[in-house]
């Protein structure tokens, strides 16, 4: 995953989240603006009927913008914690979804999915963490069989009640200890939690992917900032120069997406 220079992509699911979370028609514009790849929402890809999947893959191939990553691994219905976990169904979904990611050429899938991973109210934390470890082990095994790396993402406390820091994500990764289970860094969640950029050092050797959004309104970055430069400086310090996907909301993608790419290139130079 490591490269000489950062590669910037964009997560399409947050551009038109209510009307078109896949946003296939946006891909030619992303390519024109200079993005290196696209990151699709896996749970939304899973809503495409099987009989239409081959046609969808051909459409993506014709656009010729690589699908190098997928986010939104699990829908809320695929419980990872709590009394209603169906491990057999979870395993089946994991196999089918990672196969779809592989079909499109994705090399990494992000395991955040707080709506599926959050602990139900009153559920014992230690039991929930054991369920997450069990699911993560299964995910690593399926990922290895499929040939797609999975990156653990932690979420801020406004969205999640478990796995809220880089330290916790790294601990889970090390406890499961599977070569196809690694770690993601999300600038937005770090900034929301006021984590110092030095926390990235905990993930040295484990970091395989990154997300980026301005913390205010989880928006596209519009102007260079010293805190952005500090983040990229720390990434370089730990040896990471791989993919960074913009995962942000916008009301004007035609304006915000090209500008965000300019900002990220400038701040990572």
C-alpha positions as CSV (number, residue, x, y, z in Angstrom):
1,X,0.0,0.0,0.0
2,X,3.0,2.3,0.5
3,X,3.9,4.6,-2.4
4,X,6.4,7.4,-3.1
5,X,3.6,10.0,-3.2
6,X,0.1,10.1,-1.8
7,X,-2.8,9.0,-4.0
8,X,-6.0,10.9,-3.6
9,X,-9.5,9.5,-4.2
10,X,-13.1,10.3,-3.2
11,X,-15.8,8.4,-1.4
12,X,-19.0,8.8,-3.5
13,X,-21.5,7.8,-0.8
14,X,-21.5,11.2,0.9
15,X,-21.9,13.3,-2.2
16,X,-25.6,12.4,-2.8
17,X,-26.3,10.3,0.3
18,X,-30.0,10.4,0.1
19,X,-30.6,10.0,-3.7
20,X,-27.6,8.3,-5.2
21,X,-25.0,6.8,-2.8
22,X,-23.1,5.1,-5.5
23,X,-23.0,8.1,-7.9
24,X,-21.7,6.2,-10.9
25,X,-22.3,9.2,-13.1
26,X,-19.8,11.2,-11.0
27,X,-16.8,9.1,-11.9
28,X,-15.9,10.7,-15.3
29,X,-15.8,14.1,-13.5
30,X,-13.6,12.7,-10.8
31,X,-11.2,11.5,-13.4
32,X,-11.3,14.8,-15.2
33,X,-10.5,16.7,-11.9
34,X,-7.5,14.5,-11.3
35,X,-8.5,12.0,-8.7
36,X,-6.6,8.8,-8.9
37,X,-9.3,6.4,-7.8
38,X,-12.8,6.1,-6.4
39,X,-14.1,4.6,-3.2
40,X,-17.5,3.0,-3.3
41,X,-19.9,2.2,-0.4
42,X,-19.8,-1.6,-0.2
43,X,-23.2,-1.9,1.5
44,X,-24.7,0.1,-1.3
45,X,-23.0,-2.0,-3.9
46,X,-24.6,-5.0,-2.2
47,X,-28.1,-3.6,-3.1
48,X,-27.4,-4.1,-6.8
49,X,-29.3,-7.2,-8.0
50,X,-27.1,-10.2,-8.9
51,X,-28.5,-10.2,-12.5
52,X,-27.3,-6.6,-12.9
53,X,-23.9,-6.9,-11.2
54,X,-22.0,-7.9,-14.3
55,X,-23.4,-5.0,-16.3
56,X,-22.5,-2.6,-13.5
57,X,-18.9,-3.8,-13.4
58,X,-18.6,-3.3,-17.2
59,X,-19.9,0.3,-16.8
60,X,-17.3,1.0,-14.2
61,X,-14.6,-0.6,-16.3
62,X,-15.5,1.6,-19.3
63,X,-15.1,4.8,-17.2
64,X,-11.5,3.7,-16.4
65,X,-11.2,5.3,-13.0
66,X,-9.9,2.6,-10.7
67,X,-12.0,1.4,-7.8
68,X,-9.2,0.9,-5.3
69,X,-11.2,1.0,-2.0
70,X,-14.6,0.5,-0.5
71,X,-16.1,2.0,2.7
72,X,-19.4,1.3,4.5
73,X,-18.7,-2.4,4.8
74,X,-21.8,-3.6,6.8
75,X,-25.4,-2.3,6.9
76,X,-27.1,-1.8,10.2
77,X,-29.0,-5.1,9.7
78,X,-25.8,-7.2,9.9
79,X,-25.3,-7.0,13.6
80,X,-21.7,-7.4,14.9
81,X,-22.5,-6.9,18.6
82,X,-25.4,-7.7,20.8
83,X,-27.9,-10.5,21.4
84,X,-29.1,-10.6,17.8
85,X,-25.8,-11.5,16.1
86,X,-26.2,-14.1,13.4
87,X,-22.6,-15.2,12.8
88,X,-23.5,-17.5,9.9
89,X,-25.3,-14.7,8.1
90,X,-22.6,-12.2,8.9
91,X,-20.0,-14.6,7.5
92,X,-22.0,-15.1,4.3
93,X,-22.5,-11.4,3.9
94,X,-18.7,-10.9,4.4
95,X,-17.9,-13.4,1.7
96,X,-20.4,-12.0,-0.8
97,X,-19.5,-8.3,-0.2
98,X,-15.7,-8.8,-0.3
99,X,-16.2,-10.8,-3.6
100,X,-18.0,-7.8,-5.1
101,X,-15.2,-5.5,-3.9
102,X,-12.7,-7.8,-5.5
103,X,-14.7,-7.9,-8.7
104,X,-14.3,-4.1,-9.0
105,X,-10.6,-4.2,-8.3
106,X,-10.6,-2.9,-4.8
107,X,-7.5,-3.6,-2.7
108,X,-8.8,-2.4,0.7
109,X,-12.2,-2.4,2.4
110,X,-12.9,-0.2,5.4
111,X,-14.3,-1.8,8.5
112,X,-16.0,1.0,10.4
113,X,-19.8,0.4,10.2
114,X,-20.6,1.9,13.6
115,X,-24.4,1.2,13.0
116,X,-23.6,-2.5,13.0
117,X,-20.8,-2.5,15.5
118,X,-22.1,-0.2,18.2
119,X,-23.0,-1.9,21.5
120,X,-26.8,-2.1,22.2
121,X,-27.9,-0.1,25.3
122,X,-27.0,-2.1,28.4
123,X,-25.0,-4.7,26.6
124,X,-21.8,-5.8,28.5
125,X,-18.8,-4.0,27.0
126,X,-16.4,-7.0,27.5
127,X,-18.9,-9.3,25.7
128,X,-19.3,-6.8,22.9
129,X,-15.6,-6.5,22.4
130,X,-15.3,-10.3,22.3
131,X,-17.9,-10.4,19.5
132,X,-16.0,-7.7,17.6
133,X,-12.8,-9.7,18.0
134,X,-14.5,-12.9,16.8
135,X,-16.0,-11.0,13.8
136,X,-12.6,-9.4,13.0
137,X,-10.9,-12.8,12.9
138,X,-13.5,-14.1,10.5
139,X,-13.2,-11.0,8.4
140,X,-9.5,-11.4,8.2
141,X,-9.8,-15.0,7.1
142,X,-12.4,-14.2,4.4
143,X,-10.3,-11.2,3.3
144,X,-7.2,-13.4,2.9
145,X,-9.2,-16.0,0.8
146,X,-10.6,-13.1,-1.3
147,X,-7.3,-11.2,-1.7
148,X,-8.6,-7.9,-0.2
149,X,-7.1,-6.2,2.8
150,X,-9.6,-4.9,5.5
151,X,-8.8,-1.8,7.5
152,X,-10.2,-1.2,11.0
153,X,-11.6,2.3,11.3
154,X,-12.5,3.9,14.7
155,X,-15.2,6.5,15.0
156,X,-15.7,9.5,17.2
157,X,-17.9,9.3,20.3
158,X,-20.6,11.3,18.6
159,X,-21.1,8.3,16.3
160,X,-19.9,5.3,18.2
161,X,-19.8,3.8,21.7
162,X,-17.0,1.4,21.0
163,X,-13.6,1.8,19.2
164,X,-13.2,5.5,19.5
165,X,-9.4,6.0,19.3
166,X,-6.4,5.0,17.3
167,X,-5.1,3.2,20.4
168,X,-8.2,1.0,20.5
169,X,-8.2,0.3,16.8
170,X,-4.5,-0.7,16.9
171,X,-5.1,-2.9,20.0
172,X,-7.9,-4.8,18.2
173,X,-5.7,-5.2,15.2
174,X,-2.8,-6.6,17.2
175,X,-5.1,-8.9,19.3
176,X,-6.6,-10.5,16.2
177,X,-3.2,-10.5,14.5
178,X,-4.2,-11.4,11.0
179,X,-2.1,-10.3,8.0
180,X,-5.2,-9.2,6.1
181,X,-6.5,-7.1,8.9
182,X,-4.9,-3.6,9.2
183,X,-5.8,-0.1,10.4
184,X,-7.2,3.1,8.8
185,X,-6.7,6.7,9.9
186,X,-9.5,9.2,9.5
187,X,-8.5,12.9,9.9
188,X,-12.1,13.9,10.7
189,X,-12.5,11.4,13.6
190,X,-9.0,12.4,14.9
191,X,-9.8,16.1,14.8
192,X,-13.3,15.6,16.3
193,X,-11.8,13.6,19.3
194,X,-8.9,16.2,19.5
195,X,-6.4,13.4,19.2
196,X,-2.9,14.6,18.6
197,X,-1.4,13.7,15.2
198,X,1.3,11.9,17.1
199,X,-1.3,9.1,17.8
200,X,-0.6,8.0,14.2
201,X,2.7,6.6,15.4
202,X,0.7,3.8,17.1
203,X,-0.3,2.6,13.7
204,X,3.2,2.5,12.2
205,X,3.5,-0.6,10.0
206,X,-0.3,-1.3,10.2
207,X,-1.7,1.7,8.4
208,X,-3.0,0.9,4.9
209,X,-5.6,3.6,4.1
210,X,-6.8,7.0,5.2
211,X,-9.9,9.2,5.0
212,X,-10.0,13.0,5.1
213,X,-12.6,15.7,5.8
214,X,-12.6,19.1,7.5
215,X,-13.9,18.6,11.0
216,X,-16.4,21.5,10.7
217,X,-19.6,20.0,9.2
218,X,-17.5,17.1,7.9
219,X,-17.0,19.1,4.8
220,X,-14.5,19.2,1.9
221,X,-11.3,21.0,2.8
222,X,-11.4,24.3,1.0
223,X,-8.2,26.1,2.1
224,X,-4.8,24.8,3.2
225,X,-4.3,24.7,7.0
226,X,-1.3,24.0,9.2
227,X,-3.2,21.2,11.0
228,X,-3.6,19.5,7.6
229,X,0.1,19.9,6.9
230,X,0.9,18.5,10.4
231,X,-1.3,15.4,9.7
232,X,0.4,14.6,6.4
233,X,3.8,15.3,7.9
234,X,3.1,12.7,10.6
235,X,1.9,10.2,8.0
236,X,5.2,10.6,6.1
237,X,7.1,10.3,9.4
238,X,5.6,6.8,10.0
239,X,6.3,5.8,6.5
240,X,2.8,6.1,5.0
241,X,2.4,7.6,1.5
242,X,-0.5,5.7,0.3
243,X,-4.2,6.3,-0.5
244,X,-6.1,9.2,1.1
245,X,-9.9,9.4,0.3
246,X,-12.0,12.5,0.7
247,X,-15.0,11.3,2.7
248,X,-17.1,14.4,3.2
249,X,-20.5,16.1,2.7
250,X,-20.9,18.8,0.0
251,X,-23.7,20.9,-1.5
252,X,-21.6,21.7,-4.5
253,X,-19.4,18.8,-5.6
254,X,-18.4,20.6,-8.9
255,X,-16.8,23.3,-6.8
256,X,-15.6,21.5,-3.7
257,X,-14.1,18.3,-5.2
258,X,-11.5,20.0,-7.5
259,X,-10.6,22.5,-4.8
260,X,-10.2,19.8,-2.1
261,X,-7.8,17.9,-4.3
262,X,-5.7,21.1,-4.7
263,X,-5.7,21.6,-1.0
264,X,-4.6,18.1,-0.2
265,X,-1.8,18.1,-2.8
266,X,-0.5,21.3,-1.4
267,X,-0.7,20.2,2.3
268,X,0.9,16.9,1.6
269,X,3.8,18.2,-0.5
